[in-house]
Amino acid sequence: MSLVQSDPEILWGTPVFKGTRVPAETLFDYLEAGDSLETFLKDFPAVSRDAAVTCIKAAGRVLIEAELRSS
């Protein structure tokens, strides 16, 4: 089951957490700025903890796989 969706009818196709209008990139913007996952979840209650954690883990896997391919 995908936790992120891209639909041209929602924010012009920007990938968002499924069932919300919260761009997935916003989670990474928060983390990059030094904010905690708790702060993000408080500011965006429509996003579940499970969805946010799964998104972070998936991004980590993509980065690791890319590094392995480039080695």
Biopython code that builds the backbone (N, CA, C, O; Angstrom):
import numpy as np
from Bio.PDB.StructureBuilder import StructureBuilder

atoms = [
    (1, "MET", "N", (0.844, -1.181, 0.000)),
    (1, "MET", "CA", (0.000, 0.000, 0.000)),
    (1, "MET", "C", (0.889, 1.244, 0.000)),
    (1, "MET", "O", (1.802, 1.362, 0.817)),
    (2, "SER", "N", (0.620, 2.155, -0.907)),
    (2, "SER", "CA", (1.402, 3.386, -1.011)),
    (2, "SER", "C", (0.891, 4.418, -0.005)),
    (2, "SER", "O", (-0.315, 4.603, 0.155)),
    (3, "LEU", "N", (1.810, 5.071, 0.653)),
    (3, "LEU", "CA", (1.447, 6.110, 1.609)),
    (3, "LEU", "C", (1.576, 7.505, 1.016)),
    (3, "LEU", "O", (1.186, 8.495, 1.635)),
    (4, "VAL", "N", (2.127, 7.569, -0.185)),
    (4, "VAL", "CA", (2.295, 8.840, -0.883)),
    (4, "VAL", "C", (1.589, 8.714, -2.228)),
    (4, "VAL", "O", (1.659, 7.674, -2.883)),
    (5, "GLN", "N", (0.919, 9.767, -2.626)),
    (5, "GLN", "CA", (0.234, 9.756, -3.916)),
    (5, "GLN", "C", (0.529, 11.028, -4.678)),
    (5, "GLN", "O", (0.854, 12.065, -4.099)),
    (6, "SER", "N", (0.411, 10.926, -5.983)),
    (6, "SER", "CA", (0.567, 12.090, -6.854)),
    (6, "SER", "C", (-0.647, 12.136, -7.767)),
    (6, "SER", "O", (-0.877, 11.215, -8.551)),
    (7, "ASP", "N", (-1.416, 13.197, -7.666)),
    (7, "ASP", "CA", (-2.650, 13.350, -8.431)),
    (7, "ASP", "C", (-2.678, 14.780, -8.964)),
    (7, "ASP", "O", (-2.556, 15.729, -8.189)),
    (8, "PRO", "N", (-2.835, 14.943, -10.269)),
    (8, "PRO", "CA", (-2.840, 16.299, -10.825)),
    (8, "PRO", "C", (-3.926, 17.192, -10.222)),
    (8, "PRO", "O", (-3.835, 18.416, -10.313)),
    (9, "GLU", "N", (-4.935, 16.604, -9.619)),
    (9, "GLU", "CA", (-6.014, 17.377, -9.000)),
    (9, "GLU", "C", (-5.642, 17.847, -7.582)),
    (9, "GLU", "O", (-6.339, 18.683, -7.006)),
    (10, "ILE", "N", (-4.562, 17.319, -7.030)),
    (10, "ILE", "CA", (-4.138, 17.693, -5.671)),
    (10, "ILE", "C", (-2.771, 18.366, -5.760)),
    (10, "ILE", "O", (-1.778, 17.723, -6.099)),
    (11, "LEU", "N", (-2.724, 19.647, -5.460)),
    (11, "LEU", "CA", (-1.468, 20.424, -5.479)),
    (11, "LEU", "C", (-0.689, 20.222, -6.779)),
    (11, "LEU", "O", (0.536, 20.106, -6.768)),
    (12, "TRP", "N", (-1.400, 20.183, -7.875)),
    (12, "TRP", "CA", (-0.804, 20.098, -9.214)),
    (12, "TRP", "C", (0.103, 18.877, -9.392)),
    (12, "TRP", "O", (1.076, 18.924, -10.144)),
    (13, "GLY", "N", (-0.223, 17.786, -8.695)),
    (13, "GLY", "CA", (0.543, 16.560, -8.851)),
    (13, "GLY", "C", (1.731, 16.409, -7.915)),
    (13, "GLY", "O", (2.482, 15.440, -8.020)),
    (14, "THR", "N", (1.909, 17.351, -7.005)),
    (14, "THR", "CA", (2.979, 17.239, -6.018)),
    (14, "THR", "C", (2.743, 15.979, -5.184)),
    (14, "THR", "O", (1.620, 15.763, -4.731)),
    (15, "PRO", "N", (3.751, 15.147, -4.966)),
    (15, "PRO", "CA", (3.557, 13.961, -4.116)),
    (15, "PRO", "C", (3.171, 14.374, -2.690)),
    (15, "PRO", "O", (3.887, 15.122, -2.025)),
    (16, "VAL", "N", (2.024, 13.864, -2.246)),
    (16, "VAL", "CA", (1.500, 14.183, -0.923)),
    (16, "VAL", "C", (1.257, 12.890, -0.153)),
    (16, "VAL", "O", (1.148, 11.816, -0.744)),
    (17, "PHE", "N", (1.175, 13.004, 1.178)),
    (17, "PHE", "CA", (0.764, 11.850, 1.968)),
    (17, "PHE", "C", (-0.665, 11.510, 1.576)),
    (17, "PHE", "O", (-1.534, 12.382, 1.544)),
    (18, "LYS", "N", (-0.901, 10.254, 1.284)),
    (18, "LYS", "CA", (-2.205, 9.805, 0.799)),
    (18, "LYS", "C", (-3.321, 10.248, 1.732)),
    (18, "LYS", "O", (-3.228, 10.107, 2.951)),
    (19, "GLY", "N", (-4.378, 10.789, 1.132)),
    (19, "GLY", "CA", (-5.535, 11.236, 1.893)),
    (19, "GLY", "C", (-5.376, 12.613, 2.517)),
    (19, "GLY", "O", (-6.231, 13.062, 3.279)),
    (20, "THR", "N", (-4.258, 13.291, 2.184)),
    (20, "THR", "CA", (-4.011, 14.629, 2.724)),
    (20, "THR", "C", (-3.589, 15.553, 1.582)),
    (20, "THR", "O", (-3.494, 15.143, 0.425)),
    (21, "ARG", "N", (-3.344, 16.790, 1.938)),
    (21, "ARG", "CA", (-2.755, 17.744, 0.997)),
    (21, "ARG", "C", (-1.379, 18.167, 1.513)),
    (21, "ARG", "O", (-0.897, 19.255, 1.195)),
    (22, "VAL", "N", (-0.755, 17.306, 2.304)),
    (22, "VAL", "CA", (0.552, 17.589, 2.894)),
    (22, "VAL", "C", (1.637, 16.992, 2.000)),
    (22, "VAL", "O", (1.742, 15.771, 1.885)),
    (23, "PRO", "N", (2.446, 17.845, 1.369)),
    (23, "PRO", "CA", (3.519, 17.322, 0.528)),
    (23, "PRO", "C", (4.500, 16.470, 1.335)),
    (23, "PRO", "O", (4.899, 16.846, 2.438)),
    (24, "ALA", "N", (4.879, 15.338, 0.786)),
    (24, "ALA", "CA", (5.849, 14.469, 1.458)),
    (24, "ALA", "C", (7.160, 15.214, 1.680)),
    (24, "ALA", "O", (7.837, 14.986, 2.682)),
    (25, "GLU", "N", (7.516, 16.081, 0.777)),
    (25, "GLU", "CA", (8.761, 16.843, 0.894)),
    (25, "GLU", "C", (8.784, 17.703, 2.158)),
    (25, "GLU", "O", (9.853, 17.992, 2.696)),
    (26, "THR", "N", (7.609, 18.107, 2.629)),
    (26, "THR", "CA", (7.537, 18.938, 3.827)),
    (26, "THR", "C", (8.137, 18.217, 5.027)),
    (26, "THR", "O", (8.773, 18.843, 5.875)),
    (27, "LEU", "N", (7.939, 16.909, 5.101)),
    (27, "LEU", "CA", (8.531, 16.135, 6.192)),
    (27, "LEU", "C", (10.048, 16.285, 6.177)),
    (27, "LEU", "O", (10.659, 16.525, 7.219)),
    (28, "PHE", "N", (10.656, 16.144, 5.007)),
    (28, "PHE", "CA", (12.111, 16.241, 4.904)),
    (28, "PHE", "C", (12.593, 17.674, 5.125)),
    (28, "PHE", "O", (13.689, 17.886, 5.644)),
    (29, "ASP", "N", (11.790, 18.646, 4.738)),
    (29, "ASP", "CA", (12.132, 20.046, 5.020)),
    (29, "ASP", "C", (12.200, 20.278, 6.536)),
    (29, "ASP", "O", (13.117, 20.933, 7.030)),
    (30, "TYR", "N", (11.232, 19.740, 7.256)),
    (30, "TYR", "CA", (11.232, 19.871, 8.714)),
    (30, "TYR", "C", (12.477, 19.231, 9.317)),
    (30, "TYR", "O", (13.163, 19.836, 10.141)),
    (31, "LEU", "N", (12.759, 18.004, 8.898)),
    (31, "LEU", "CA", (13.913, 17.294, 9.452)),
    (31, "LEU", "C", (15.215, 18.004, 9.106)),
    (31, "LEU", "O", (16.116, 18.097, 9.941)),
    (32, "GLU", "N", (15.315, 18.500, 7.893)),
    (32, "GLU", "CA", (16.518, 19.219, 7.466)),
    (32, "GLU", "C", (16.716, 20.489, 8.302)),
    (32, "GLU", "O", (17.845, 20.883, 8.594)),
    (33, "ALA", "N", (15.615, 21.113, 8.676)),
    (33, "ALA", "CA", (15.687, 22.344, 9.468)),
    (33, "ALA", "C", (15.987, 22.068, 10.943)),
    (33, "ALA", "O", (16.151, 22.997, 11.735)),
    (34, "GLY", "N", (16.056, 20.780, 11.304)),
    (34, "GLY", "CA", (16.354, 20.434, 12.688)),
    (34, "GLY", "C", (15.128, 20.208, 13.553)),
    (34, "GLY", "O", (15.246, 19.978, 14.756)),
    (35, "ASP", "N", (13.950, 20.274, 12.944)),
    (35, "ASP", "CA", (12.726, 20.010, 13.697)),
    (35, "ASP", "C", (12.573, 18.507, 13.901)),
    (35, "ASP", "O", (13.064, 17.708, 13.103)),
    (36, "SER", "N", (11.900, 18.137, 14.957)),
    (36, "SER", "CA", (11.694, 16.721, 15.255)),
    (36, "SER", "C", (10.496, 16.176, 14.480)),
    (36, "SER", "O", (9.659, 16.920, 13.968)),
    (37, "LEU", "N", (10.450, 14.865, 14.417)),
    (37, "LEU", "CA", (9.288, 14.209, 13.829)),
    (37, "LEU", "C", (8.038, 14.594, 14.616)),
    (37, "LEU", "O", (6.968, 14.784, 14.039)),
    (38, "GLU", "N", (8.177, 14.706, 15.925)),
    (38, "GLU", "CA", (7.038, 15.093, 16.772)),
    (38, "GLU", "C", (6.488, 16.457, 16.365)),
    (38, "GLU", "O", (5.273, 16.651, 16.323)),
    (39, "THR", "N", (7.376, 17.399, 16.066)),
    (39, "THR", "CA", (6.934, 18.736, 15.651)),
    (39, "THR", "C", (6.173, 18.658, 14.340)),
    (39, "THR", "O", (5.116, 19.270, 14.190)),
    (40, "PHE", "N", (6.713, 17.905, 13.393)),
    (40, "PHE", "CA", (6.034, 17.736, 12.101)),
    (40, "PHE", "C", (4.640, 17.151, 12.317)),
    (40, "PHE", "O", (3.660, 17.666, 11.778)),
    (41, "LEU", "N", (4.548, 16.080, 13.101)),
    (41, "LEU", "CA", (3.258, 15.424, 13.325)),
    (41, "LEU", "C", (2.278, 16.345, 14.042)),
    (41, "LEU", "O", (1.077, 16.298, 13.778)),
    (42, "LYS", "N", (2.779, 17.179, 14.944)),
    (42, "LYS", "CA", (1.910, 18.142, 15.637)),
    (42, "LYS", "C", (1.391, 19.191, 14.652)),
    (42, "LYS", "O", (0.223, 19.578, 14.703)),
    (43, "ASP", "N", (2.269, 19.644, 13.756)),
    (43, "ASP", "CA", (1.873, 20.671, 12.795)),
    (43, "ASP", "C", (0.993, 20.128, 11.669)),
    (43, "ASP", "O", (0.243, 20.881, 11.047)),
    (44, "PHE", "N", (1.084, 18.820, 11.408)),
    (44, "PHE", "CA", (0.316, 18.194, 10.329)),
    (44, "PHE", "C", (-0.395, 16.952, 10.860)),
    (44, "PHE", "O", (-0.007, 15.831, 10.532)),
    (45, "PRO", "N", (-1.431, 17.139, 11.677)),
    (45, "PRO", "CA", (-2.100, 16.004, 12.311)),
    (45, "PRO", "C", (-2.782, 15.048, 11.332)),
    (45, "PRO", "O", (-3.134, 13.931, 11.712)),
    (46, "ALA", "N", (-2.972, 15.463, 10.096)),
    (46, "ALA", "CA", (-3.578, 14.562, 9.103)),
    (46, "ALA", "C", (-2.622, 13.440, 8.696)),
    (46, "ALA", "O", (-3.050, 12.429, 8.138)),
    (47, "VAL", "N", (-1.323, 13.619, 8.976)),
    (47, "VAL", "CA", (-0.326, 12.611, 8.636)),
    (47, "VAL", "C", (-0.112, 11.718, 9.854)),
    (47, "VAL", "O", (0.172, 12.204, 10.948)),
    (48, "SER", "N", (-0.250, 10.421, 9.657)),
    (48, "SER", "CA", (-0.049, 9.502, 10.776)),
    (48, "SER", "C", (1.440, 9.287, 11.025)),
    (48, "SER", "O", (2.267, 9.455, 10.128)),
    (49, "ARG", "N", (1.757, 8.919, 12.242)),
    (49, "ARG", "CA", (3.148, 8.597, 12.598)),
    (49, "ARG", "C", (3.646, 7.465, 11.701)),
    (49, "ARG", "O", (4.771, 7.514, 11.204)),
    (50, "ASP", "N", (2.814, 6.451, 11.496)),
    (50, "ASP", "CA", (3.204, 5.310, 10.671)),
    (50, "ASP", "C", (3.553, 5.761, 9.249)),
    (50, "ASP", "O", (4.541, 5.301, 8.676)),
    (51, "ALA", "N", (2.753, 6.649, 8.687)),
    (51, "ALA", "CA", (3.021, 7.127, 7.324)),
    (51, "ALA", "C", (4.338, 7.888, 7.271)),
    (51, "ALA", "O", (5.125, 7.700, 6.344)),
    (52, "ALA", "N", (4.583, 8.736, 8.247)),
    (52, "ALA", "CA", (5.817, 9.532, 8.258)),
    (52, "ALA", "C", (7.045, 8.639, 8.431)),
    (52, "ALA", "O", (8.034, 8.798, 7.716)),
    (53, "VAL", "N", (6.985, 7.708, 9.372)),
    (53, "VAL", "CA", (8.123, 6.812, 9.618)),
    (53, "VAL", "C", (8.377, 5.930, 8.399)),
    (53, "VAL", "O", (9.527, 5.720, 8.015)),
    (54, "THR", "N", (7.322, 5.418, 7.796)),
    (54, "THR", "CA", (7.468, 4.582, 6.606)),
    (54, "THR", "C", (8.098, 5.373, 5.465)),
    (54, "THR", "O", (8.919, 4.841, 4.719)),
    (55, "CYS", "N", (7.721, 6.629, 5.328)),
    (55, "CYS", "CA", (8.291, 7.495, 4.293)),
    (55, "CYS", "C", (9.789, 7.706, 4.529)),
    (55, "CYS", "O", (10.580, 7.643, 3.587)),
    (56, "ILE", "N", (10.173, 7.951, 5.758)),
    (56, "ILE", "CA", (11.587, 8.153, 6.092)),
    (56, "ILE", "C", (12.381, 6.879, 5.802)),
    (56, "ILE", "O", (13.461, 6.937, 5.215)),
    (57, "LYS", "N", (11.848, 5.739, 6.211)),
    (57, "LYS", "CA", (12.542, 4.467, 5.975)),
    (57, "LYS", "C", (12.680, 4.186, 4.483)),
    (57, "LYS", "O", (13.731, 3.730, 4.032)),
    (58, "ALA", "N", (11.625, 4.456, 3.713)),
    (58, "ALA", "CA", (11.671, 4.221, 2.269)),
    (58, "ALA", "C", (12.724, 5.112, 1.613)),
    (58, "ALA", "O", (13.455, 4.669, 0.727)),
    (59, "ALA", "N", (12.798, 6.361, 2.048)),
    (59, "ALA", "CA", (13.810, 7.273, 1.499)),
    (59, "ALA", "C", (15.206, 6.774, 1.827)),
    (59, "ALA", "O", (16.109, 6.846, 0.994)),
    (60, "GLY", "N", (15.384, 6.267, 3.043)),
    (60, "GLY", "CA", (16.679, 5.714, 3.434)),
    (60, "GLY", "C", (17.067, 4.528, 2.574)),
    (60, "GLY", "O", (18.220, 4.408, 2.160)),
    (61, "ARG", "N", (16.106, 3.648, 2.302)),
    (61, "ARG", "CA", (16.394, 2.488, 1.442)),
    (61, "ARG", "C", (16.799, 2.930, 0.038)),
    (61, "ARG", "O", (17.716, 2.364, -0.555)),
    (62, "VAL", "N", (16.118, 3.935, -0.485)),
    (62, "VAL", "CA", (16.451, 4.435, -1.825)),
    (62, "VAL", "C", (17.874, 4.979, -1.846)),
    (62, "VAL", "O", (18.623, 4.713, -2.786)),
    (63, "LEU", "N", (18.251, 5.730, -0.830)),
    (63, "LEU", "CA", (19.606, 6.282, -0.763)),
    (63, "LEU", "C", (20.660, 5.179, -0.663)),
    (63, "LEU", "O", (21.699, 5.248, -1.320)),
    (64, "ILE", "N", (20.396, 4.175, 0.151)),
    (64, "ILE", "CA", (21.339, 3.074, 0.300)),
    (64, "ILE", "C", (21.476, 2.304, -1.002)),
    (64, "ILE", "O", (22.587, 1.974, -1.417)),
    (65, "GLU", "N", (20.357, 2.016, -1.647)),
    (65, "GLU", "CA", (20.401, 1.288, -2.921)),
    (65, "GLU", "C", (21.161, 2.091, -3.985)),
    (65, "GLU", "O", (21.926, 1.523, -4.764)),
    (66, "ALA", "N", (20.950, 3.401, -4.014)),
    (66, "ALA", "CA", (21.663, 4.243, -4.982)),
    (66, "ALA", "C", (23.154, 4.220, -4.719)),
    (66, "ALA", "O", (23.953, 4.171, -5.655)),
    (67, "GLU", "N", (23.533, 4.255, -3.454)),
    (67, "GLU", "CA", (24.955, 4.211, -3.094)),
    (67, "GLU", "C", (25.567, 2.866, -3.500)),
    (67, "GLU", "O", (26.682, 2.819, -4.019)),
    (68, "LEU", "N", (24.848, 1.799, -3.265)),
    (68, "LEU", "CA", (25.349, 0.467, -3.634)),
    (68, "LEU", "C", (25.516, 0.333, -5.146)),
    (68, "LEU", "O", (26.473, -0.285, -5.614)),
    (69, "ARG", "N", (24.595, 0.905, -5.904)),
    (69, "ARG", "CA", (24.692, 0.846, -7.379)),
    (69, "ARG", "C", (25.879, 1.658, -7.888)),
    (69, "ARG", "O", (26.486, 1.304, -8.899)),
    (70, "SER", "N", (26.210, 2.739, -7.197)),
    (70, "SER", "CA", (27.284, 3.604, -7.683)),
    (70, "SER", "C", (28.665, 3.121, -7.236)),
    (70, "SER", "O", (29.684, 3.633, -7.702)),
    (71, "SER", "N", (28.699, 2.148, -6.344)),
    (71, "SER", "CA", (29.998, 1.635, -5.839)),
    (71, "SER", "C", (30.629, 0.670, -6.809)),
    (71, "SER", "O", (31.712, 0.149, -6.545)),
]
sb = StructureBuilder()
sb.init_structure("model")
sb.init_model(0)
sb.init_chain("A")
sb.init_seg("    ")
for serial, (resi, resn, name, xyz) in enumerate(atoms, 1):
    if name == "N":
        sb.init_residue(resn, " ", resi, " ")
    sb.init_atom(name, np.array(xyz, "f"), 0.0, 1.0, " ", f" {name:<3s}", serial, name[0])
structure = sb.get_structure()
